[in-house]
Amino acid sequence: MESDRTARTFITDYFREFSFGDILRFDLTHLKNDIAGGLTSAVVALPLALGFGLLSYNGDPQGAVAGLYGAIFTGILASFFGGTRQQITGPTGGMTVVLTEVYIQYGGVDALLAACIIAGLFQVGFGLLKLGKYVSLVPYPVIVGFTNGIAILIFTQQFRTFGTAPVIALITMAVIYLAPKVHRDLPRSLIGLLAGSLAAVLLPGWDVLRLQYDAASHGVTVADAVAAIGTIPSSFQVPSLPAISWETWQKCVPAGFTISLLGAIETLLASVVADNATNTRHNSNRELIGQGIANFTAPFFGGVAGTGAIVRTMVNIRAGAKTKLSGILHGAVLIVVMLFLGGLASHIPLAALAGVLMMTAVGMFETEPLRLIPRSPLPDSAVMLTTIAITVFVDLITAVEVGMVMAAFLFVHRMSELGMVTQHEADAASVQLDDATRETLAAHRIVIFDIEGPLFFGAAKSFVDRLENNFDVNVVILDIENVPIMDTTGAVALENIVERLYRDRKRLLIVGIRPRVREILYNLGVTQKIGIGNFVTTLREAIVYAVDITDGRIEHPHLAAFIPEELIFTDLDASSKNEAFARLASAAYKAKVVKNKSEFLQSLMEREEQIPTIIGKQVAVPHGRVGSEGKEVVVLFARLREPLVYNDQTKETVRMLFMVSTGTNDKEYLTALRMIAANVGNDGVYQRLLKARDASEVHHLLSEIKIKDLSRTKPA
């Protein structure tokens, strides 16, 4: 009997998150916002559904109808059953590339729809087995790699359809490119599609619009008419199973698994993006079940599978959507289009859809990770570039497999070299805290995290989850003294935490950062977002500083309080960083700010060797903690006559220097750094510093502005 009760309790607890008792309960308090979101996202989804459907059928015009059906059924059902409130589901680029491969490899429509049905079953299974948290562990370089590879494939696969009416396609692409310049909220894809379609319909006599590329003769001819989508049914087909043999069903199982896996990854990525935009948390396992039900059902009605779509979901959120009703209304709008506007849609040129897809591919391609390759860890860059290459030259399935294997080997290597990852609350941290300190932390709503071991892709999600569960505080202290290494995914996770805390006007203090970790954060731009005044040497200092912050005891003087007018140089002539440092150190020595010039200079250079102190906008803040005179913090300001190369590796240049003699007063030191960052981060102050005529004008400017006046400025 006891075992039966235990089993029932386990089953009840296990399936509690899958309760669909609320499926027919709708929150109508946000109905107006949900209608706006559903309508706006449908406007964006329509051309993409038609275009991706066309691509999934390898250019067959009937694919556009399958894409529309897919957007309708997956959009409605995934919203009903899913676990992300504002998610918009439909055909997407990543999914479509795989569908095209299945269409070609397995011989047509029925096999493709069968693979989609199987994919839906797999996704329901993923959700019931609670695999959602594991699907989201795909490392960042692999995601970027296959996303960029997919973008390249989508673009190149449109060349044939583009050639049916290249002028129409170019008109479509030009309008899509120009629409945001008129207003950034315009539905660019729909407007571009309308422009290309109207050109074809209203100007049929213009031969230039009917030019087509003849692949056989490698020449250009004039077609009798521009190829269009053709008839769009004004009703749904009777649901039916794909007409294929049992053997073909069996052959479709691997393809279905691949579709389900890639769909799950893309969907949960979209869910995470939605969470970050709305400060909510999705249910990943329920989302997979909802996606599975949607993808299982759509093929019975002739629709292709879909995934959570990041762009459409963000459009939905920006339009004001609050609940799952917005996704259902998005599907309802598409039904109206099919029933009443199908006749008009049938005239849409295939080349116009090709133009939409080509511009979508351009928008999908992420250039920022490629730009950061020289600064990113070499193994991460190798994984990303390999995944891109295999996606383009082999296939997407192999690319994901190889990328994951490479990332796994890299993970094992880092683990064997650096040990396991653990996280502890303040009462279990490596620094023992007495009862009074614990009470002070609780009273001031300060939380301390002590991180030990490498912060890599496998730990990034748990790291974010632990922090997010403790966001109801004033200050977060992150002790990373025992973090010897951090990869790109860990840095991106920390960056997301920083943005979330600052958006909620909370503070983050970083304790004990190691040079190697500091270098990675600096190269990826995360150090600048945290703010130079939020890095503290010891945990004790951080606790005192955090208490002062919450008690309002951090004074708000002007920056000129730290910068004597005689130590302001508005036309410093130096040909190198070393020369600039030497001249400023000599001036500080003459002013008795430092007692030992050579020790001070050595301290500055050792700090620079760890990581250059550039904080953005051609500004650097070199600071040394050895050789200073007394405990007071003194800052020297120098505007260079000509920008000089400050970082030999990246060739970054600097125009202004704030050289800090830190003394022994840690509170003043941190305050001075925060004030420098705040002043530089304010565009108005920064421009006035560039234009100031002399030292007196600079000193007067910095004496006018207190840090509280710059509180709206993001950390530099």
Phi and psi in degrees as a GROMACS rama.xvg file:
@    title "Ramachandran Plot"
@    xaxis  label "Phi"
@    yaxis  label "Psi"
@TYPE xy
-61.9348  -40.6308  GLU-2
-65.4986  -35.2245  SER-3
-65.3012  -42.8386  ASP-4
-64.682  -39.8694  ARG-5
-62.8253  -42.7277  THR-6
-63.9993  -43.0542  ALA-7
-64.6355  -40.0619  ARG-8
-62.9867  -43.1583  THR-9
-61.5121  -45.8797  PHE-10
-63.4015  -42.7717  ILE-11
-62.325  -45.8792  THR-12
-65.6218  -40.1024  ASP-13
-64.5287  -41.1776  TYR-14
-96.0433  5.72593  PHE-15
-58.7787  -41.248  ARG-16
-71.3747  -11.9852  GLU-17
-96.2213  8.14144  PHE-18
-62.3669  126.304  SER-19
-107.695  28.221  PHE-20
-64.3038  -19.8914  GLY-21
-96.5591  9.56851  ASP-22
-61.8382  -34.207  ILE-23
-100.664  7.92103  LEU-24
-96.6756  123.23  ARG-25
-120.105  138.949  PHE-26
-88.2528  103.196  ASP-27
-89.5693  4.20656  LEU-28
-67.9225  -19.6546  THR-29
-113.271  27.6517  HIS-30
-57.154  -43.507  LEU-31
-60.3434  -44.5198  LYS-32
-65.9245  -38.8772  ASN-33
-68.3149  -36.2395  ASP-34
-64.1429  -44.0598  ILE-35
-61.7765  -43.7215  ALA-36
-65.0099  -44.56  GLY-37
-63.2914  -42.7089  GLY-38
-67.0559  -45.5317  LEU-39
-64.5191  -44.46  THR-40
-67.4523  -31.4604  SER-41
-66.7512  -38.0297  ALA-42
-61.5898  -39.9612  VAL-43
-73.2468  -36.5726  VAL-44
-72.586  -31.8221  ALA-45
-55.6244  -56.667  LEU-46
-64.714  -32.2772  PRO-47
-70.5621  -38.5676  LEU-48
-62.596  -44.684  ALA-49
-64.2383  -44.6537  LEU-50
-68.3705  -46.4181  GLY-51
-69.2808  -31.9916  PHE-52
-64.082  -43.4009  GLY-53
-58.866  -43.6377  LEU-54
-66.8029  -38.8703  LEU-55
-64.9083  -26.5389  SER-56
-92.9226  17.7093  TYR-57
57.2123  38.4344  ASN-58
94.141  -6.50913  GLY-59
-66.9372  125.241  ASP-60
-54.7546  -27.707  PRO-61
-66.0253  -16.7896  GLN-62
-63.8761  -30.2516  GLY-63
-61.0326  -40.1119  ALA-64
-65.7233  -41.9098  VAL-65
-62.442  -37.061  ALA-66
-65.6764  -39.8261  GLY-67
-66.0369  -45.4882  LEU-68
-58.9026  -43.5727  TYR-69
-61.2886  -43.0609  GLY-70
-62.9253  -37.4357  ALA-71
-67.2939  -54.6767  ILE-72
-71.6212  -44.9603  PHE-73
-68.7219  -36.4608  THR-74
-62.0234  -43.345  GLY-75
-75.5911  -50.0641  ILE-76
-69.7391  -39.3362  LEU-77
-64.8951  -34.5437  ALA-78
-69.3222  -38.9302  SER-79
-61.3671  -50.4814  PHE-80
-100.925  -12.3254  PHE-81
-76.5303  178.885  GLY-82
-116.487  14.6107  GLY-83
-123.139  116.362  THR-84
-62.6626  -39.4566  ARG-85
-107.385  17.2926  GLN-86
-67.9148  136.56  GLN-87
-111.916  124.507  ILE-88
-111.763  144.798  THR-89
175.836  -178.509  GLY-90
-58.6972  136.975  PRO-91
-132.421  169.172  THR-92
-61.7291  -48.0037  GLY-93
-61.3887  -46.4537  GLY-94
-63.4719  -40.9878  MET-95
-63.8678  -37.8593  THR-96
-59.9121  -41.7981  VAL-97
-67.8875  -41.1524  VAL-98
-60.7816  -39.0804  LEU-99
-61.9524  -43.1431  THR-100
-62.3076  -40.4738  GLU-101
-65.4538  -43.1963  VAL-102
-57.0299  -45.795  TYR-103
-71.761  -44.1912  ILE-104
-72.8579  -36.1272  GLN-105
-104.927  4.06313  TYR-106
89.0815  35.933  GLY-107
122.704  -164.515  GLY-108
-67.3839  -48.0533  VAL-109
-61.6161  -42.0008  ASP-110
-65.4277  -37.6596  ALA-111
-62.2205  -47.305  LEU-112
-65.4902  -35.631  LEU-113
-63.1894  -42.7655  ALA-114
-62.1934  -36.4477  ALA-115
-66.4291  -39.5272  CYS-116
-62.0249  -46.0219  ILE-117
-61.9116  -40.0674  ILE-118
-59.8033  -41.1341  ALA-119
-61.302  -40.9415  GLY-120
-64.1423  -42.7633  LEU-121
-60.1772  -42.6334  PHE-122
-66.2623  -38.4624  GLN-123
-60.4873  -42.2328  VAL-124
-62.4491  -42.2604  GLY-125
-55.8453  -44.5241  PHE-126
-66.5924  -45.1306  GLY-127
-64.9065  -31.553  LEU-128
-84.1692  1.89786  LEU-129
57.4977  47.4058  LYS-130
-92.7795  3.21838  LEU-131
-57.1294  -40.9818  GLY-132
-68.246  -24.3798  LYS-133
-83.8056  -32.8531  TYR-134
-61.0518  -35.0388  VAL-135
-76.3301  0.920473  SER-136
-88.5517  7.63715  LEU-137
-62.5732  126.513  VAL-138
-66.9811  151.835  PRO-139
-55.979  -45.537  TYR-140
-61.0801  -33.9557  PRO-141
-68.4267  -42.3028  VAL-142
-61.6336  -47.9133  ILE-143
-62.8705  -39.7569  VAL-144
-61.7008  -50.8936  GLY-145
-77.1155  -24.0955  PHE-146
-64.5012  -46.8749  THR-147
-68.8987  -36.3532  ASN-148
-63.105  -41.257  GLY-149
-61.973  -42.7472  ILE-150
-59.2415  -43.0279  ALA-151
-63.8112  -43.4261  ILE-152
-63.7423  -45.948  LEU-153
-58.5597  -43.727  ILE-154
-63.1024  -49.0907  PHE-155
-71.2259  -29.9169  THR-156
-71.3708  -10.4094  GLN-157
-89.4621  -4.21269  GLN-158
-58.1304  -41.1823  PHE-159
-65.0943  -48.4287  ARG-160
-68.0806  -36.8985  THR-161
-55.1157  -38.6594  PHE-162
-70.2579  -14.333  GLY-163
-70.2598  -25.4487  THR-164
-163.657  73.6231  ALA-165
-60.3624  -33.181  PRO-166
-66.4603  -42.2041  VAL-167
-60.5772  -43.9425  ILE-168
-62.3029  -41.3377  ALA-169
-67.5888  -37.4062  LEU-170
-60.5092  -46.4221  ILE-171
-58.7697  -47.0197  THR-172
-65.8047  -38.6052  MET-173
-64.767  -41.82  ALA-174
-67.1843  -40.7153  VAL-175
-60.6609  -39.278  ILE-176
-68.6954  -39.2095  TYR-177
-85.2594  -25.0052  LEU-178
-54.8604  -46.2686  ALA-179
-64.5775  -21.6617  PRO-180
-72.8995  -23.3279  LYS-181
-79.1941  -49.8412  VAL-182
-157.347  129.4  HIS-183
-68.4342  -18.2421  ARG-184
-93.1645  1.87472  ASP-185
-66.0261  140.736  LEU-186
-73.0231  85.7753  PRO-187
-59.3745  -42.0284  ARG-188
-64.7985  -42.788  SER-189
-66.2844  -42.3536  LEU-190
-64.4085  -42.087  ILE-191
-62.6444  -41.5254  GLY-192
-63.8483  -41.9159  LEU-193
-63.9158  -40.6116  LEU-194
-62.7804  -46.8909  ALA-195
-64.0121  -39.3457  GLY-196
-68.3741  -43.7916  SER-197
-63.7859  -38.3674  LEU-198
-60.4551  -41.0847  ALA-199
-71.5737  -38.1012  ALA-200
-79.9288  -41.7093  VAL-201
-84.7917  -19.631  LEU-202
-124.839  54.6579  LEU-203
-66.6334  -20.4085  PRO-204
-82.9016  -8.33555  GLY-205
-79.2811  110.549  TRP-206
-60.5067  -32.9474  ASP-207
-61.913  -29.6673  VAL-208
-75.3854  -20.1478  LEU-209
-101.471  9.99303  ARG-210
-63.2127  139.119  LEU-211
-140.684  154.121  GLN-212
-92.3726  124.44  TYR-213
-95.308  107.258  ASP-214
-64.9449  -30.7665  ALA-215
-66.9763  -44.6206  ALA-216
-97.421  -4.73173  SER-217
55.1462  38.9958  HIS-218
-133.159  178.042  GLY-219
-109.851  130.464  VAL-220
-126.818  171.225  THR-221
-105.814  118.023  VAL-222
-77.9819  157.893  ALA-223
-67.3772  -35.2028  ASP-224
-153.568  157.848  ALA-225
-78.7763  128.576  VAL-226
-63.1645  131.008  ALA-227
-124.918  174.356  ALA-228
-60.3741  -44.7517  ILE-229
95.052  -165.212  GLY-230
-62.3751  131.268  THR-231
-111.002  120.369  ILE-232
-57.547  145.834  PRO-233
-96.8483  14.907  SER-234
-153.884  164.216  SER-235
-80.7974  149.095  PHE-236
-76.9444  158.549  GLN-237
-68.2329  130.282  VAL-238
-60.3998  137.627  PRO-239
-155.156  156.051  SER-240
-77.3836  148.415  LEU-241
-59.444  138.75  PRO-242
-86.5669  78.503  ALA-243
-134.461  163.451  ILE-244
-77.8689  165.179  SER-245
-61.6744  -36.5724  TRP-246
-61.7709  -40.0254  GLU-247
-67.7553  -38.0936  THR-248
-56.5293  -44.4539  TRP-249
-63.9009  -39.7621  GLN-250
-66.4615  -25.8992  LYS-251
-80.444  -10.1884  CYS-252
-61.0157  -49.0199  VAL-253
-59.8464  -39.5588  PRO-254
-64.2757  -40.3748  ALA-255
-62.8932  -38.9432  GLY-256
-63.9359  -42.4858  PHE-257
-62.9313  -45.1619  THR-258
-59.6802  -43.09  ILE-259
-65.1076  -40.794  SER-260
-67.7306  -47.9662  LEU-261
-66.0545  -37.202  LEU-262
-63.576  -39.94  GLY-263
-64.5151  -43.7327  ALA-264
-61.2762  -50.305  ILE-265
-64.0172  -39.1433  GLU-266
-64.4552  -47.0032  THR-267
-70.7297  -27.6472  LEU-268
-63.0198  -44.6999  LEU-269
-63.0422  -36.7633  ALA-270
-64.5714  -40.2813  SER-271
-64.9071  -41.6157  VAL-272
-61.0742  -42.4785  VAL-273
-63.4608  -40.0417  ALA-274
-59.5523  -46.4039  ASP-275
-63.4669  -32.9104  ASN-276
-79.2306  -24.4496  ALA-277
-118.118  -0.178745  THR-278
56.4607  39.4069  ASN-279
-120.148  176.302  THR-280
-128.155  126.516  ARG-281
-85.5733  163.71  HIS-282
-101.158  101.991  ASN-283
-65.2805  -37.2707  SER-284
-70.4973  -41.1159  ASN-285
-67.7787  -34.6742  ARG-286
-62.061  -40.9411  GLU-287
-64.6217  -39.2221  LEU-288
-64.0751  -44.3537  ILE-289
-60.8475  -43.3965  GLY-290
-63.717  -40.0245  GLN-291
-63.9317  -44.2239  GLY-292
-60.2161  -43.2604  ILE-293
-64.1307  -46.9399  ALA-294
-72.7703  -25.7173  ASN-295
-71.4634  -36.9538  PHE-296
-81.3726  -43.9722  THR-297
-53.5157  -42.6141  ALA-298
-63.4857  -26.5086  PRO-299
-62.4487  -26.0245  PHE-300
-103.142  10.6329  PHE-301
89.7919  11.7336  GLY-302
-97.9875  148.365  GLY-303
-84.8808  163.835  VAL-304
-70.3172  158.633  ALA-305
-136.555  177.613  GLY-306
-140.823  169.478  THR-307
-61.1854  130.441  GLY-308
-107.912  117.949  ALA-309
-61.295  -49.6136  ILE-310
-62.8987  -48.0984  VAL-311
-65.6948  -37.0193  ARG-312
-64.5504  -42.8107  THR-313
-66.9526  -36.526  MET-314
-61.4648  -42.8339  VAL-315
-60.3507  -45.2336  ASN-316
-66.352  -45.2857  ILE-317
-65.1499  -26.094  ARG-318
-77.9011  -6.66529  ALA-319
109.608  1.10025  GLY-320
-58.3801  142.999  ALA-321
-124.418  -26.5825  LYS-322
-131.983  177.697  THR-323
-65.5324  -16.9952  LYS-324
-60.0957  -29.9812  LEU-325
-62.592  -41.5102  SER-326
-66.6838  -37.0993  GLY-327
-66.7332  -42.242  ILE-328
-65.8201  -33.64  LEU-329
-58.4785  -44.1657  HIS-330
-66.4988  -37.5993  GLY-331
-64.0218  -38.7787  ALA-332
-62.4081  -40.2581  VAL-333
-66.2842  -33.0435  LEU-334
-63.2472  -43.0918  ILE-335
-59.793  -42.6063  VAL-336
-59.7101  -44.7951  VAL-337
-64.9617  -42.8557  MET-338
-74.4138  -37.412  LEU-339
-115.694  -16.9213  PHE-340
-119.826  12.8704  LEU-341
-61.4883  -34.9661  GLY-342
-62.2073  -40.4544  GLY-343
-70.4125  -41.7371  LEU-344
-64.6904  -24.7741  ALA-345
-65.4799  -19.256  SER-346
-89.3073  0.578358  HIS-347
-65.0058  124.298  ILE-348
-67.4525  142.57  PRO-349
-61.4106  -35.0578  LEU-350
-65.2931  -32.98  ALA-351
-65.8116  -40.3833  ALA-352
-64.1587  -37.5883  LEU-353
-61.126  -40.5906  ALA-354
-62.5449  -41.0116  GLY-355
-60.7422  -45.5171  VAL-356
-67.226  -37.9342  LEU-357
-65.5183  -40.3861  MET-358
-71.0828  -33.2763  MET-359
-63.0282  -41.1821  THR-360
-62.6812  -40.5995  ALA-361
-61.4139  -41.6036  VAL-362
-68.6019  -29.7004  GLY-363
-70.5878  -31.7013  MET-364
-67.8581  122.008  PHE-365
-93.636  110.173  GLU-366
-86.7039  -25.9208  THR-367
-60.268  -45.7248  GLU-368
-61.0839  -33.6868  PRO-369
-69.1554  -38.089  LEU-370
-65.2666  -29.6539  ARG-371
-88.9489  2.27183  LEU-372
-54.2793  -45.0065  ILE-373
-61.7193  -22.2868  PRO-374
-102.126  -14.2057  ARG-375
-82.4519  157.457  SER-376
-55.8564  135.097  PRO-377
-56.0326  -44.7774  LEU-378
-60.4729  -39.4012  PRO-379
-62.7077  -43.0728  ASP-380
-63.5196  -39.0973  SER-381
-63.9253  -41.67  ALA-382
-61.6979  -46.0524  VAL-383
-62.4043  -48.661  MET-384
-67.395  -36.781  LEU-385
-65.1038  -41.8943  THR-386
-62.9463  -41.5523  THR-387
-60.3221  -48.8997  ILE-388
-61.9918  -44.8015  ALA-389
-69.4964  -36.0571  ILE-390
-58.5345  -43.8121  THR-391
-77.0952  -43.864  VAL-392
-98.5443  -15.0255  PHE-393
-117.607  -91.7792  VAL-394
-164.263  165.213  ASP-395
-67.1902  -37.0684  LEU-396
-60.5557  -50.1334  ILE-397
-62.7008  -37.1792  THR-398
-61.3992  -45.2222  ALA-399
-65.7385  -41.5396  VAL-400
-61.8495  -49.4057  GLU-401
-65.2014  -42.6654  VAL-402
-60.0923  -42.7271  GLY-403
-66.3454  -40.5827  MET-404
-63.8223  -44.5483  VAL-405
-61.0755  -44.0178  MET-406
-65.1112  -36.3627  ALA-407
-65.3961  -43.1843  ALA-408
-62.2229  -40.7095  PHE-409
-63.1627  -40.7066  LEU-410
-60.7849  -47.9683  PHE-411
-61.6478  -40.983  VAL-412
-61.0562  -46.2604  HIS-413
-66.6685  -38.9765  ARG-414
-64.8552  -44.957  MET-415
-66.648  -26.5193  SER-416
-86.3095  -33.3556  GLU-417
-121.091  -6.08019  LEU-418
93.0039  -175.661  GLY-419
-85.0358  167.256  MET-420
-106.158  128.229  VAL-421
-131.672  154.808  THR-422
-133.639  141.676  GLN-423
-136.008  147.426  HIS-424
-75.6003  175.058  GLU-425
-61.2018  -36.3913  ALA-426
-73.4622  -6.80564  ASP-427
-121.855  17.3774  ALA-428
-72.3266  167.382  ALA-429
-66.1906  -27.2878  SER-430
-91.85  120.475  VAL-431
-71.3957  132.478  GLN-432
-111.312  134.65  LEU-433
-78.6174  170.477  ASP-434
-61.6676  -38.7642  ASP-435
-62.9073  -40.7114  ALA-436
-66.0991  -40.9347  THR-437
-61.5668  -41.6524  ARG-438
-64.6495  -39.2458  GLU-439
-62.6127  -43.4419  THR-440
-60.8704  -44.404  LEU-441
-65.3578  -42.9057  ALA-442
-64.3182  -34.5097  ALA-443
-95.6703  5.14932  HIS-444
53.7364  57.178  ARG-445
-116.003  131.328  ILE-446
-119.382  139.565  VAL-447
-114.58  132.865  ILE-448
-116.112  130.683  PHE-449
-110.021  115.025  ASP-450
-103.045  130.456  ILE-451
-123.73  130.907  GLU-452
98.6523  177.839  GLY-453
-71.3428  137.577  PRO-454
-96.3609  93.753  LEU-455
-119.228  -174.037  PHE-456
-62.0477  -34.2315  PHE-457
-67.7252  -26.5296  GLY-458
-97.6291  -11.1943  ALA-459
-60.7976  -43.9516  ALA-460
-66.9764  -45.676  LYS-461
-64.6271  -34.4594  SER-462
-60.1727  -48.7516  PHE-463
-64.4803  -43.908  VAL-464
-60.7703  -44.4909  ASP-465
-62.4869  -41.751  ARG-466
-67.859  -42.8303  LEU-467
-63.8621  -29.7407  GLU-468
-73.056  -7.61664  ASN-469
-124.36  30.5234  ASN-470
-80.2807  -10.1009  PHE-471
-82.8335  57.6445  ASP-472
-139.117  173.223  VAL-473
-91.9122  -39.9317  ASN-474
-135.87  134.556  VAL-475
-108.061  124.38  VAL-476
-105.513  120.836  ILE-477
-110.039  106.761  LEU-478
-90.6795  104.885  ASP-479
-114.115  28.2384  ILE-480
-59.6171  -31.0642  GLU-481
-99.9364  20.8906  ASN-482
-101.11  102.551  VAL-483
-80.5541  -19.6932  PRO-484
-153.963  152.685  ILE-485
-144.328  134.071  MET-486
-96.9078  -175.658  ASP-487
-60.9386  -42.1531  THR-488
-64.2631  -41.3853  THR-489
-63.188  -39.1703  GLY-490
-65.423  -41.3821  ALA-491
-64.4212  -39.1447  VAL-492
-62.0218  -44.4587  ALA-493
-63.6303  -39.5364  LEU-494
-60.9062  -42.1126  GLU-495
-63.3421  -39.0154  ASN-496
-63.8631  -44.3444  ILE-497
-58.7132  -48.5654  VAL-498
-63.0921  -39.1041  GLU-499
-65.8207  -46.0445  ARG-500
-63.6869  -45.694  LEU-501
-68.2719  -32.7378  TYR-502
-63.6849  -34.0458  ARG-503
-89.8714  10.0804  ASP-504
57.6778  44.8143  ARG-505
-115.121  165.67  LYS-506
-109.887  146.742  ARG-507
-125.552  127.386  LEU-508
-115.917  131.717  LEU-509
-104.217  128.613  ILE-510
-115.184  134.961  VAL-511
66.0557  35.3307  GLY-512
-67.8547  135.642  ILE-513
-84.758  154.208  ARG-514
-55.2202  -40.9715  PRO-515
-65.9031  -40.4983  ARG-516
-69.8482  -41.4097  VAL-517
-58.2231  -40.4207  ARG-518
-63.7153  -43.6427  GLU-519
-64.246  -46.5648  ILE-520
-62.6856  -38.5038  LEU-521
-66.0244  -47.5061  TYR-522
-61.9015  -31.0367  ASN-523
-93.39  4.20076  LEU-524
81.6231  9.10883  GLY-525
-79.0966  -35.2074  VAL-526
-57.1139  -43.0012  THR-527
-64.7338  -34.8372  GLN-528
-72.5958  -33.9289  LYS-529
-67.0174  -39.7389  ILE-530
99.8584  129.896  GLY-531
-65.2448  -22.0907  ILE-532
-83.6842  5.67313  GLY-533
-112.493  15.3202  ASN-534
-105.53  122.548  PHE-535
-121.326  147.075  VAL-536
-74.2764  -47.3875  THR-537
-123.921  159.684  THR-538
-65.7708  -38.5116  LEU-539
-60.3208  -45.0533  ARG-540
-60.4457  -40.9897  GLU-541
-64.3688  -40.069  ALA-542
-63.3078  -47.0196  ILE-543
-60.6395  -44.4956  VAL-544
-64.2302  -41.8458  TYR-545
-65.4982  -40.5397  ALA-546
-63.0623  -43.5086  VAL-547
-61.1472  -38.5036  ASP-548
-62.1733  -49.8106  ILE-549
-69.6325  -27.7036  THR-550
-83.5456  -5.76199  ASP-551
74.226  22.8821  GLY-552
-91.2143  -0.965006  ARG-553
-75.9236  115.596  ILE-554
-69.6506  155.807  GLU-555
-120.014  64.0456  HIS-556
-75.52  174.181  PRO-557
-84.3195  158.434  HIS-558
-65.7546  -26.6304  LEU-559
-62.6124  -18.7277  ALA-560
-64.3595  -21.9845  ALA-561
-101.006  -11.3016  PHE-562
-118.105  102.645  ILE-563
-64.4751  144.915  PRO-564
-60.6849  -32.599  GLU-565
-72.4712  -8.84405  GLU-566
-109.352  27.3371  LEU-567
-110.986  125.313  ILE-568
-125.696  114.083  PHE-569
-96.5185  -0.113793  THR-570
-149.444  57.535  ASP-571
-76.8311  123.794  LEU-572
-97.2828  109.992  ASP-573
-147.54  138.22  ALA-574
-96.0044  -7.33206  SER-575
-152.105  165.761  SER-576
-63.7742  -41.9873  LYS-577
-60.6998  -41.4693  ASN-578
-65.8736  -42.2432  GLU-579
-62.041  -43.7166  ALA-580
-61.3865  -44.0141  PHE-581
-62.5865  -42.7789  ALA-582
-66.3877  -41.9135  ARG-583
-70.0316  -38.2989  LEU-584
-63.7137  -38.379  ALA-585
-63.5546  -42.2594  SER-586
-63.7618  -40.3315  ALA-587
-65.7915  -36.3575  ALA-588
-67.38  -43.3319  TYR-589
-63.6988  -33.8533  LYS-590
-84.7333  4.02902  ALA-591
61.5812  32.7706  LYS-592
-83.5979  -35.2434  VAL-593
-118.912  145.617  VAL-594
-96.1353  -21.2715  LYS-595
-135.808  100.628  ASN-596
-61.9047  -42.6326  LYS-597
-67.0721  -41.1643  SER-598
-65.3516  -39.9664  GLU-599
-63.0414  -46.2071  PHE-600
-61.664  -42.9851  LEU-601
-62.7434  -39.6198  GLN-602
-63.1653  -41.2209  SER-603
-60.9225  -47.5834  LEU-604
-68.9438  -37.0916  MET-605
-63.8657  -38.5553  GLU-606
-64.4279  -40.0194  ARG-607
-68.4269  -32.1325  GLU-608
-67.5044  -31.9621  GLU-609
-65.9516  -49.946  GLN-610
-166.337  128.809  ILE-611
-57.2511  144.556  PRO-612
-95.661  32.469  THR-613
-72.399  134.674  ILE-614
-114.595  10.4079  ILE-615
106.046  164.5  GLY-616
58.312  31.8515  LYS-617
58.5474  38.7097  GLN-618
-124.335  136.543  VAL-619
-126.689  152.26  ALA-620
-127.988  73.4171  VAL-621
-67.4281  136.751  PRO-622
-145.707  138.687  HIS-623
-123.678  143.405  GLY-624
-109.851  14.4186  ARG-625
-127.324  139.142  VAL-626
91.7072  -1.26854  GLY-627
-73.6395  155.833  SER-628
-97.008  116.629  GLU-629
76.178  -167.826  GLY-630
-101.268  -8.84099  LYS-631
-77.1122  146.487  GLU-632
-88.8139  129.727  VAL-633
-128.394  137.857  VAL-634
-118.047  135.598  VAL-635
-104.667  136.985  LEU-636
-113.155  133.668  PHE-637
-138.468  126.172  ALA-638
-103.503  120.536  ARG-639
-77.809  145.281  LEU-640
-61.7022  -42.7292  ARG-641
-132.231  141.745  GLU-642
-58.0142  141.574  PRO-643
-123.336  152.817  LEU-644
-69.622  122.532  VAL-645
-104.227  -30.9066  TYR-646
-120.031  109.426  ASN-647
-64.5599  -27.9148  ASP-648
-76.9743  -48.5409  GLN-649
-93.9813  -9.43888  THR-650
63.3116  23.9366  LYS-651
-67.9063  141.134  GLU-652
-107.862  160.895  THR-653
-129.882  140.479  VAL-654
-112.7  -27.08  ARG-655
-132.342  144.625  MET-656
-124.135  134.25  LEU-657
-114.467  97.6882  PHE-658
-90.4443  124.689  MET-659
-108.922  123.573  VAL-660
-95.3579  107.569  SER-661
-78.4761  -23.1626  THR-662
62.4567  -150.218  GLY-663
-119.63  3.52778  THR-664
-92.2522  96.4808  ASN-665
-65.2753  -35.5407  ASP-666
-64.7057  -45.8267  LYS-667
-64.8261  -37.193  GLU-668
-59.8164  -48.2188  TYR-669
-67.1097  -38.8813  LEU-670
-62.7798  -43.4044  THR-671
-61.3777  -43.1829  ALA-672
-62.9767  -42.7588  LEU-673
-62.123  -40.4711  ARG-674
-68.4122  -38.8815  MET-675
-61.1963  -47.3204  ILE-676
-60.8419  -41.9846  ALA-677
-66.2751  -42.2759  ALA-678
-65.1956  -45.7372  ASN-679
-65.7303  -35.7078  VAL-680
-70.0946  -16.6334  GLY-681
-88.7277  115.334  ASN-682
-59.7203  -37.1036  ASP-683
-64.4245  -46.5055  GLY-684
-64.9463  -42.8779  VAL-685
-59.53  -45.6299  TYR-686
-65.2845  -36.6308  GLN-687
-68.9452  -34.4019  ARG-688
-64.4584  -37.2787  LEU-689
-66.5197  -32.5344  LEU-690
-99.3298  -7.55673  LYS-691
-56.9788  137.981  ALA-692
-80.7827  -32.8346  ARG-693
-153.38  -179.851  ASP-694
-62.8333  -37.0184  ALA-695
-62.284  -42.4895  SER-696
-66.6856  -39.8071  GLU-697
-62.445  -46.5157  VAL-698
-63.5031  -40.8883  HIS-699
-63.8036  -41.9464  HIS-700
-61.271  -48.0184  LEU-701
-71.8512  -19.2805  LEU-702
-83.4114  -16.5242  SER-703
-79.8856  -27.8471  GLU-704
-111.659  123.332  ILE-705
-98.4739  158.405  LYS-706
-63.0607  -28.6761  ILE-707
-67.5047  -23.8841  LYS-708
-73.1962  -15.7496  ASP-709
-108.064  17.8536  LEU-710
-65.0787  -19.7271  SER-711
-85.2351  -6.74497  ARG-712
-80.4802  133.461  THR-713
-67.1799  150.261  LYS-714
-59.5134  140.576  PRO-715
